[in-house]
Amino acid sequence: MTPQYPQAKPEIIPPATHESVVGLVHDLGNYIQIAMSAVSIMSRHADVAASEGLGAIVAHAADSLERAGALVRGSSDPDALQAEEVNIDTCLTQMGPLLRYACGPNIRIKLYIGLVPKIRCSRLALQNALLNLALNARDAMPGRGTLTISALLADGPEAPEVELTVNDTGVGMAPEILERVLEAHFTTKPGDGHGMGLPGVRWFVERSNGRLFIESAPGVGTSVVLRLPVST
């Protein structure tokens, strides 16, 4: 099956005022700082220090809050998410523990990284996109399953690209769902999803001058392919 790039249908979304967005970002930043302070206090507690399991949980919480804080800063300060040369091997290796913790013990995670050159993008935005895809994959495998992330060098239309593929063995999507997955606020998780995961991935790919492809079939699983230009 040839990967398809679903075309998002136009929709009317009430625009948020600049002041409301700035206020929301400011308030989120405050709550993140409070949570980070609480995690910092917990990390120094004797019970946490004596328990390897608790220590790992607190460390993952601290890492996630630091990433959230950086993303909040990036939403109001574009320089915070500036492009840089990113080593895919290092990037995915850093994410390994976080992905395993976020996906849980029933999801097997495989990372296959070939000899690929560096790409130029925001490292934090790339990791956030991959985390979003991993969480989508986790939700598509409610019992157990395998999440595979691979990176290979591929030929692009004009220059070489790094092909990042996130594949799951989950329930997959019907064609009518696949057509809408890139629409903002579209979700198949009533009461639980906000429908901004895949649109956020598309935003990252487009900002990085890349290309996005999605392939899915019911009962087979889903593959999301990010084609990102090699750094020159």
Secondary structure by P-SEA (a helix, b strand, c coil): cccccccccccccccccaaaaaaaaaaaaaaaaaaaaaaaaaaacccccccaaaaaaaaaaaaaaaaaaaaaaaaccccccccccccaaaaaaaaaaaaaaaacccbbbbbbbcccccccccaaaaaaaaaaaaaaaaaacccbbbbbbbbbbbbcccbbbbbbbbbbccccccaaaaacccccccccccccccccaaaaaaaaaaaacbbbbbbbbccbbbbbbbbbbccc
